[in-house]
Amino acid sequence: MEKSLFPKPSPYGLFRECWIHIKSENVEVIPFEEMNEHCKILYFQLKLHGANMCKSIDDSTTHIIIPSGYEMSEKDYESMAELNTRNIHILTEKWTQDSIKENKLLNEEDYKINKKSEDSSDESLFSF
């Protein structure tokens, strides 16, 4: 039905097949009201372009977006291995911005977080 109503690609459906969790602070679930302004804007950009937003990381999550300025810790990198086995893409915010700019989902491999940063904190990004 969607194809008959919208035969041409629409920027407002760009992320419609994505279930996205935005990592904010150092907790797995954070109420929208407590997100910082940067994360709220990112949230609305994704929703405007059709994303399904996940409040927590669960079996439906397809993507985890790490906002600009978030510093990954050692525990964050350890958790990534388990999440990668669940086929969850852990990406920089730049993937969302570049995909919106190009009006197509860009290759996740180019935006994956896979390197350790030198100045990591001790707090965990992904807690289970």
Secondary structure as UniProt FT lines:
FT   HELIX           2..5
FT   HELIX           11..13
FT   TURN            14..17
FT   STRAND          19..22
FT   TURN            25..26
FT   HELIX           32..34
FT   HELIX           37..48
FT   TURN            49..50
FT   STRAND          52..53
FT   TURN            59..60
FT   STRAND          63..66
FT   TURN            68..69
FT   HELIX           74..85
FT   TURN            86..87
FT   STRAND          89..92
FT   HELIX           93..102
FT   HELIX           108..111
//
